[in-house]
Amino acid sequence: MDSQNKHIRRRFKMWHGIVSLLLVLFILFHVTGRLKLKKQLNVLRAKGYPVTLEELYNWYNIPAGVENSADVYMDAFSNYVEWDREALKALPIVGRAPLPARTQPLDDPNHQLVEKFLSDNKETLTLLHEAASIDHCRYPIGFIQESDQDAPWLKNLRKCARLLRLNVLIQCESKNSEKAMKSIHSTLSLAKSSNVPLLIHRLVHIAVKATAYKNMERLLNRIQLTEEQLMKLSSWIEEVGNDEGYKRTLIGENCIGLHSFRGHVREVSDRLGSEGGLSIIFLAFLRVTGLNDRDATQYIDIMQELIDAMELSADERLLVFDSIQKDVDSGKRGGMLTRMLMPAFGRIMQIETRHLAHLLVTQTALTVERYRLTEGHLPESLENLVPAYMEVVPKDPFDGLNLKYRTLETGFVVYSVGYDLTDEGGAERDSQKRDQRGKPLPWDITFIVER
């Protein structure tokens, strides 16, 4: 009997020792993970990056006491006159009517319809021009949610960008270059106003700027501008292009992601689109075990690599983003929550790079126009612009080589090879033209002047 009791006591002590060891290891795992996360958060704060929603709210700010253009923009949005769906169909840009080719005028019926739509939205246009003269903008966003329901101005930004594009179209018809340029400037200012450090706002920012570049292309095809006007357009592009917007977006998204690791589990579950108790139990399990903190440190490491990559050349950072995206998608990097939280930053970087290419070809085309105006003929190559008109030929952000250029039967095209890295000779994107398999034909990122 004593022998049996001793055996039981030995087994008890052994299991007690194993449980104690596991408990110590668990505590060490939990504590070291928490300390590492805390250290990383302190590093982020030392860099001036926000790590809580409150800090993000204060980080996205404007100087105290200055005029806020968001107030004027919100008035412009509320005054926007929406036509019914059937009436809109007859309009180009805001409706379904085809836009005439860049060198062609509007027919009379479309011209009258556009004039009527612009007249109905005269107050909105006036307010958009007024807001463009104000330097600072901060929309009333709290960063708890990023959906359109909490940022109703996102839809209005797109609507007003199309309204301004219609106005450019009409001013080009009447050969009023100054009024057309005024609407182009207001479009760029509208884009600048949406420079909120969140992804959905950045995508709208890019879309609105693309509208401004299209406006410039039509303007250069319809009206010969002066040297002063061309320089003014170039300066506006440079001003809006130097916003470090995507880096700010990554910093903001990093903060939003960190909130998902540290916020209330029910709130995080709702944000991830999960319903029911299982997701809440799963999130609670991650936190209790310390796996949540370990995953958060991996998330910060990945986001920091993306932020650091913004200092590289455009073609190099595109490769970095693609590589990181593949590692996250395949499960090589990041835990389960990181993979659920992280947007497709590789794909978004492609959009960002295409936007940069669009900016560069637009800027270069304006410089070609300046050369033609001064010299009386088009340059044979972009190298002819150096050094009198530009310091160097801009690099294509996709392949790192010089932007491409060729003269046309009438005019010229400046272009980037795009993400496929294939030179299509300056082929313009045309969604109507497709190959035998029904896929769009290959295209370059172009700025074409046929004048």
C-alpha positions as CSV (number, residue, x, y, z in Angstrom):
1,M,0.0,0.0,0.0
2,D,2.8,2.4,0.9
3,S,4.6,1.5,-2.3
4,Q,1.5,2.3,-4.2
5,N,1.0,5.6,-2.5
6,K,4.6,6.6,-3.2
7,H,4.1,5.7,-6.8
8,I,1.0,7.9,-6.9
9,R,2.9,10.8,-5.2
10,R,5.8,10.5,-7.7
11,R,3.4,10.6,-10.6
12,F,1.6,13.5,-9.1
13,K,4.9,15.4,-8.6
14,M,5.9,14.5,-12.1
15,W,2.7,15.9,-13.6
16,H,2.8,18.8,-11.3
17,G,6.3,19.6,-12.5
18,I,5.3,19.2,-16.1
19,V,2.3,21.5,-15.6
20,S,4.4,24.0,-13.8
21,L,7.0,24.0,-16.5
22,L,4.4,24.4,-19.2
23,L,2.8,27.3,-17.2
24,V,6.2,29.0,-16.9
25,L,6.8,28.5,-20.6
26,F,3.4,29.9,-21.4
27,I,4.0,32.9,-19.2
28,L,7.4,33.5,-20.8
29,F,5.8,33.2,-24.3
30,H,3.1,35.6,-23.4
31,V,5.3,38.1,-21.6
32,T,8.1,38.1,-24.2
33,G,5.5,38.6,-27.0
34,R,3.9,41.5,-25.2
35,L,7.3,43.1,-24.5
36,K,8.4,42.8,-28.1
37,L,5.1,44.3,-29.3
38,K,5.5,47.2,-26.8
39,K,9.0,47.8,-28.0
40,Q,7.8,47.9,-31.7
41,L,5.0,50.3,-30.8
42,N,7.6,52.6,-29.1
43,V,9.7,52.5,-32.2
44,L,6.8,53.5,-34.4
45,R,5.9,56.4,-32.0
46,A,9.6,57.5,-32.1
47,K,9.2,57.8,-35.9
48,G,6.2,60.0,-35.4
49,Y,3.7,57.3,-36.6
50,P,0.3,56.9,-34.9
51,V,-0.4,53.6,-33.2
52,T,-3.9,54.2,-31.8
53,L,-7.0,55.5,-33.4
54,E,-6.8,58.6,-31.1
55,E,-3.3,59.3,-32.3
56,L,-4.4,58.7,-35.9
57,Y,-7.2,61.2,-35.4
58,N,-4.7,63.8,-34.2
59,W,-2.1,62.9,-36.9
60,Y,-4.6,63.6,-39.7
61,N,-5.0,67.3,-38.9
62,I,-4.5,70.8,-40.1
63,P,-3.0,73.8,-38.3
64,A,-5.2,75.4,-35.7
65,G,-7.2,78.5,-36.7
66,V,-6.8,78.0,-40.5
67,E,-9.7,77.9,-42.9
68,N,-10.9,74.4,-43.7
69,S,-11.8,73.7,-47.4
70,A,-13.8,70.6,-46.3
71,D,-16.5,73.0,-45.0
72,V,-16.9,74.5,-48.5
73,Y,-16.6,71.1,-50.2
74,M,-19.4,69.7,-48.0
75,D,-21.6,72.7,-49.1
76,A,-20.7,72.0,-52.7
77,F,-21.7,68.3,-52.3
78,S,-25.0,69.2,-50.6
79,N,-25.9,71.6,-53.5
80,Y,-25.2,69.0,-56.2
81,V,-28.2,68.6,-58.4
82,E,-28.7,65.0,-59.4
83,W,-30.7,64.3,-62.6
84,D,-32.8,61.1,-62.7
85,R,-31.3,58.0,-64.2
86,E,-33.0,58.2,-67.5
87,A,-32.0,61.8,-68.1
88,L,-28.4,61.1,-67.2
89,K,-28.1,58.4,-69.8
90,A,-28.0,61.1,-72.5
91,L,-25.0,62.8,-71.0
92,P,-21.3,62.0,-71.6
93,I,-19.0,61.4,-68.6
94,V,-21.8,61.4,-66.0
95,G,-24.1,59.2,-68.1
96,R,-23.8,56.7,-70.8
97,A,-23.5,58.9,-73.9
98,P,-20.2,58.3,-75.7
99,L,-17.6,61.0,-75.3
100,P,-16.4,62.5,-78.6
101,A,-12.9,61.7,-79.7
102,R,-10.3,64.1,-78.2
103,T,-10.1,66.2,-81.4
104,Q,-13.8,66.2,-82.1
105,P,-16.5,68.6,-81.0
106,L,-19.7,67.8,-79.2
107,D,-22.8,67.6,-81.4
108,D,-25.5,70.3,-80.8
109,P,-28.0,68.1,-78.8
110,N,-25.3,66.9,-76.4
111,H,-23.8,70.4,-76.1
112,Q,-27.2,71.7,-75.0
113,L,-27.7,68.9,-72.5
114,V,-24.3,69.4,-70.9
115,E,-24.9,73.2,-70.7
116,K,-28.2,72.5,-68.9
117,F,-26.6,70.1,-66.5
118,L,-23.8,72.6,-65.7
119,S,-26.4,75.4,-65.3
120,D,-28.3,73.2,-62.8
121,N,-25.0,72.7,-60.9
122,K,-23.8,76.3,-61.1
123,E,-23.7,76.7,-57.3
124,T,-21.7,73.5,-56.9
125,L,-19.2,74.6,-59.5
126,T,-18.8,78.0,-57.8
127,L,-18.2,76.3,-54.4
128,L,-15.7,73.9,-55.9
129,H,-13.7,76.8,-57.3
130,E,-13.9,78.6,-54.0
131,A,-12.7,75.5,-52.1
132,A,-9.7,75.1,-54.5
133,S,-8.4,78.5,-53.3
134,I,-8.1,77.2,-49.6
135,D,-4.9,75.5,-48.7
136,H,-5.9,73.1,-45.9
137,C,-8.5,70.4,-45.8
138,R,-9.7,68.0,-43.1
139,Y,-12.9,66.0,-43.5
140,P,-14.8,65.0,-40.4
141,I,-13.7,61.4,-40.1
142,G,-13.2,59.6,-36.8
143,F,-11.3,56.5,-38.2
144,I,-13.5,54.0,-36.4
145,Q,-14.9,52.8,-39.7
146,E,-13.8,53.4,-43.2
147,S,-16.9,52.5,-45.1
148,D,-18.7,54.9,-47.5
149,Q,-21.5,55.2,-45.0
150,D,-19.1,57.0,-42.6
151,A,-17.4,58.9,-45.4
152,P,-20.3,60.1,-47.7
153,W,-18.1,62.6,-49.4
154,L,-16.2,59.8,-51.2
155,K,-19.1,59.3,-53.7
156,N,-19.5,63.1,-54.0
157,L,-15.8,63.5,-54.8
158,R,-16.2,61.3,-57.8
159,K,-19.4,63.1,-58.8
160,C,-17.9,66.5,-58.6
161,A,-14.8,65.4,-60.5
162,R,-17.0,64.3,-63.4
163,L,-18.9,67.6,-63.1
164,L,-15.7,69.5,-63.5
165,R,-14.7,67.3,-66.4
166,L,-17.9,68.2,-68.1
167,N,-17.1,71.9,-67.5
168,V,-13.6,71.4,-69.1
169,L,-15.3,69.7,-72.1
170,I,-17.6,72.7,-72.6
171,Q,-14.9,75.3,-72.2
172,C,-12.8,73.5,-74.7
173,E,-15.7,73.7,-77.1
174,S,-15.8,77.4,-76.7
175,K,-12.0,77.7,-76.8
176,N,-11.9,79.3,-73.4
177,S,-8.6,78.0,-72.1
178,E,-8.6,80.0,-68.9
179,K,-11.9,78.6,-67.7
180,A,-10.9,75.1,-68.7
181,M,-7.7,75.5,-66.7
182,K,-9.6,76.8,-63.7
183,S,-11.7,73.6,-63.6
184,I,-8.6,71.5,-64.0
185,H,-7.0,73.3,-61.0
186,S,-10.2,72.7,-59.1
187,T,-10.1,69.0,-60.0
188,L,-6.5,68.7,-58.7
189,S,-7.5,70.5,-55.5
190,L,-10.5,68.2,-55.1
191,A,-8.1,65.2,-55.4
192,K,-5.7,66.8,-52.8
193,S,-8.6,67.3,-50.4
194,S,-9.1,63.5,-50.3
195,N,-5.6,62.9,-49.0
196,V,-6.9,61.1,-45.9
197,P,-4.4,58.4,-44.7
198,L,-6.7,55.5,-45.5
199,L,-6.7,53.2,-48.4
200,I,-10.2,53.8,-49.8
201,H,-9.6,57.6,-49.8
202,R,-6.2,57.1,-51.6
203,L,-7.9,55.2,-54.4
204,V,-10.5,57.9,-54.8
205,H,-7.6,60.5,-54.7
206,I,-5.9,58.6,-57.6
207,A,-9.2,58.4,-59.6
208,V,-9.9,62.1,-59.3
209,K,-6.3,63.0,-60.3
210,A,-6.6,60.7,-63.3
211,T,-9.7,62.8,-64.3
212,A,-7.5,65.9,-64.2
213,Y,-4.9,64.3,-66.5
214,K,-7.6,63.4,-69.0
215,N,-8.9,67.0,-68.9
216,M,-5.4,68.2,-69.7
217,E,-5.2,65.8,-72.7
218,R,-8.4,67.1,-74.1
219,L,-7.4,70.7,-73.5
220,L,-4.1,70.2,-75.4
221,N,-5.9,68.6,-78.3
222,R,-8.5,71.3,-78.6
223,I,-6.6,74.5,-77.8
224,Q,-3.0,75.7,-78.3
225,L,-1.9,77.0,-74.9
226,T,0.7,79.6,-74.1
227,E,4.0,79.1,-72.5
228,E,2.6,80.6,-69.3
229,Q,-0.4,78.3,-69.3
230,L,1.7,75.2,-69.9
231,M,4.1,76.1,-67.1
232,K,1.1,76.7,-64.8
233,L,-0.3,73.2,-65.5
234,S,3.1,71.7,-64.9
235,S,3.4,73.4,-61.5
236,W,0.0,72.2,-60.4
237,I,0.9,68.6,-61.3
238,E,4.1,68.9,-59.4
239,E,2.4,70.4,-56.3
240,V,-0.2,67.7,-56.1
241,G,2.2,64.9,-57.0
242,N,4.6,65.6,-54.1
243,D,2.2,64.6,-51.3
244,E,3.8,61.3,-50.2
245,G,0.2,60.1,-50.1
246,Y,0.7,56.4,-50.4
247,K,3.3,56.4,-47.6
248,R,0.8,58.2,-45.4
249,T,-1.8,55.7,-46.4
250,L,0.4,52.8,-45.3
251,I,1.0,54.5,-42.0
252,G,-2.7,55.1,-41.5
253,E,-3.6,51.5,-42.5
254,N,-0.9,50.2,-40.1
255,C,-2.6,52.0,-37.3
256,I,-6.0,50.7,-38.3
257,G,-4.6,47.2,-38.4
258,L,-3.0,47.5,-34.9
259,H,-6.4,48.5,-33.6
260,S,-7.8,45.2,-34.8
261,F,-5.1,43.4,-32.8
262,R,-5.8,45.4,-29.7
263,G,-9.5,46.6,-29.9
264,H,-12.5,44.9,-28.3
265,V,-12.9,41.4,-29.8
266,R,-16.6,42.0,-30.7
267,E,-15.7,45.2,-32.6
268,V,-12.8,43.5,-34.4
269,S,-15.1,40.5,-35.3
270,D,-17.7,43.0,-36.8
271,R,-14.9,44.8,-38.7
272,L,-13.7,41.5,-40.2
273,G,-17.3,40.8,-41.4
274,S,-17.6,37.8,-39.0
275,E,-20.9,37.0,-37.2
276,G,-21.7,34.7,-34.3
277,G,-19.8,33.7,-31.2
278,L,-17.2,31.4,-32.9
279,S,-15.2,34.3,-34.3
280,I,-15.2,36.1,-31.0
281,I,-14.1,32.9,-29.2
282,F,-11.3,32.5,-31.7
283,L,-10.1,36.1,-31.3
284,A,-10.2,35.7,-27.5
285,F,-8.2,32.5,-27.8
286,L,-5.5,34.3,-29.8
287,R,-5.2,37.0,-27.1
288,V,-5.2,34.6,-24.1
289,T,-2.5,32.4,-25.6
290,G,-0.3,35.4,-26.7
291,L,-0.5,34.4,-30.3
292,N,-2.3,37.7,-31.0
293,D,0.8,39.7,-29.9
294,R,3.1,37.6,-31.9
295,D,1.0,38.0,-35.0
296,A,0.8,41.8,-34.3
297,T,4.6,42.0,-34.3
298,Q,4.8,40.2,-37.7
299,Y,2.1,42.6,-39.0
300,I,4.2,45.6,-37.9
301,D,7.3,44.1,-39.5
302,I,5.5,43.6,-42.8
303,M,4.0,47.1,-42.8
304,Q,7.3,48.7,-41.9
305,E,8.9,46.9,-44.9
306,L,6.2,48.3,-47.1
307,I,6.7,51.8,-45.7
308,D,10.4,51.6,-46.1
309,A,10.1,50.4,-49.7
310,M,8.5,53.8,-50.5
311,E,12.0,55.2,-50.4
312,L,13.1,53.0,-53.3
313,S,12.7,53.8,-57.0
314,A,9.2,53.0,-58.4
315,D,10.2,49.8,-60.2
316,E,12.1,48.5,-57.2
317,R,9.3,49.1,-54.7
318,L,6.8,47.4,-57.1
319,L,9.0,44.2,-56.9
320,V,9.2,44.5,-53.1
321,F,5.4,44.9,-52.8
322,D,4.7,41.9,-55.1
323,S,7.2,39.7,-53.2
324,I,5.7,40.6,-49.8
325,Q,2.2,40.1,-51.1
326,K,3.1,36.6,-52.3
327,D,4.6,35.7,-49.0
328,V,1.6,36.8,-47.0
329,D,-0.9,35.1,-49.4
330,S,1.1,31.8,-49.3
331,G,1.3,31.9,-45.5
332,K,5.1,32.2,-45.4
333,R,4.7,35.5,-43.4
334,G,2.2,36.7,-40.9
335,G,-0.4,34.9,-38.8
336,M,-4.0,34.2,-39.6
337,L,-5.2,37.6,-38.4
338,T,-2.5,39.4,-40.4
339,R,-3.6,37.6,-43.6
340,M,-7.2,38.5,-42.8
341,L,-6.5,42.2,-42.2
342,M,-3.9,43.0,-44.8
343,P,-5.4,44.4,-48.1
344,A,-3.9,43.4,-51.4
345,F,-1.1,45.9,-51.2
346,G,0.7,44.4,-54.1
347,R,-2.2,45.0,-56.4
348,I,-2.7,48.5,-55.0
349,M,0.9,49.3,-55.6
350,Q,0.3,48.5,-59.3
351,I,-2.5,51.0,-59.3
352,E,-0.3,53.5,-57.5
353,T,2.5,52.9,-60.0
354,R,0.1,53.3,-62.9
355,H,-1.0,56.6,-61.4
356,L,2.6,57.8,-61.2
357,A,3.2,56.8,-64.8
358,H,0.1,58.8,-65.8
359,L,1.4,61.8,-63.9
360,L,4.9,61.5,-65.6
361,V,3.6,61.1,-69.1
362,T,1.3,64.1,-68.6
363,Q,4.1,66.2,-67.2
364,T,6.4,65.2,-70.1
365,A,3.7,65.9,-72.7
366,L,3.3,69.4,-71.4
367,T,7.1,69.9,-71.7
368,V,7.0,68.6,-75.3
369,E,4.3,71.2,-76.0
370,R,6.5,73.9,-74.6
371,Y,9.3,72.7,-76.8
372,R,7.0,72.8,-79.9
373,L,5.7,76.3,-79.0
374,T,9.3,77.7,-78.7
375,E,11.1,75.8,-81.4
376,G,8.3,75.6,-83.9
377,H,8.4,71.8,-84.3
378,L,8.2,68.6,-82.3
379,P,11.4,67.2,-80.7
380,E,12.8,64.1,-82.4
381,S,13.2,62.4,-79.0
382,L,12.7,63.3,-75.4
383,E,16.5,63.8,-75.1
384,N,16.0,67.0,-77.1
385,L,14.2,68.4,-74.1
386,V,17.3,68.1,-71.9
387,P,18.6,70.4,-70.3
388,A,16.7,73.4,-71.6
389,Y,13.2,72.2,-70.8
390,M,13.8,69.5,-68.2
391,E,16.9,68.2,-66.2
392,V,16.6,64.6,-67.2
393,V,14.1,62.4,-69.1
394,P,11.8,60.9,-66.5
395,K,12.1,57.2,-65.9
396,D,9.2,54.8,-66.5
397,P,8.1,53.7,-63.0
398,F,7.5,50.2,-64.3
399,D,10.8,49.2,-66.0
400,G,13.1,51.9,-64.8
401,L,14.0,53.0,-68.3
402,N,13.2,56.4,-70.0
403,L,9.6,57.1,-70.8
404,K,8.8,56.4,-74.5
405,Y,7.9,58.9,-77.1
406,R,7.1,59.0,-80.8
407,T,5.7,61.4,-83.2
408,L,2.4,60.6,-85.0
409,E,1.1,61.6,-88.4
410,T,-0.4,64.5,-86.5
411,G,1.0,65.2,-83.1
412,F,2.8,62.9,-80.7
413,V,2.4,60.3,-77.9
414,V,4.3,60.0,-74.6
415,Y,3.9,56.7,-72.9
416,S,4.9,54.2,-70.2
417,V,5.0,50.4,-71.0
418,G,2.8,49.6,-68.0
419,Y,2.7,46.6,-65.7
420,D,3.2,44.0,-68.5
421,L,6.5,45.7,-69.4
422,T,5.7,45.3,-73.0
423,D,6.2,48.2,-75.4
424,E,3.0,48.4,-77.5
425,G,4.2,51.5,-79.4
426,G,2.0,53.9,-77.5
427,A,-1.2,51.9,-78.0
428,E,-4.1,53.6,-76.2
429,R,-6.3,51.7,-73.8
430,D,-9.6,50.8,-75.5
431,S,-12.0,48.6,-73.6
432,Q,-14.1,48.1,-76.7
433,K,-11.4,46.4,-78.7
434,R,-10.7,42.7,-77.7
435,D,-8.8,39.8,-79.0
436,Q,-10.2,36.5,-80.1
437,R,-10.5,35.2,-76.5
438,G,-12.5,38.3,-75.5
439,K,-9.6,39.9,-73.5
440,P,-8.7,43.6,-73.9
441,L,-5.9,44.3,-76.3
442,P,-2.5,45.2,-74.8
443,W,-2.1,48.9,-74.1
444,D,0.4,51.4,-72.8
445,I,-0.2,54.3,-70.4
446,T,-0.4,57.2,-72.8
447,F,-0.8,60.9,-73.2
448,I,-1.7,61.6,-76.9
449,V,-1.8,65.0,-78.6
450,E,-3.2,64.9,-82.2
451,R,-2.8,68.5,-83.2
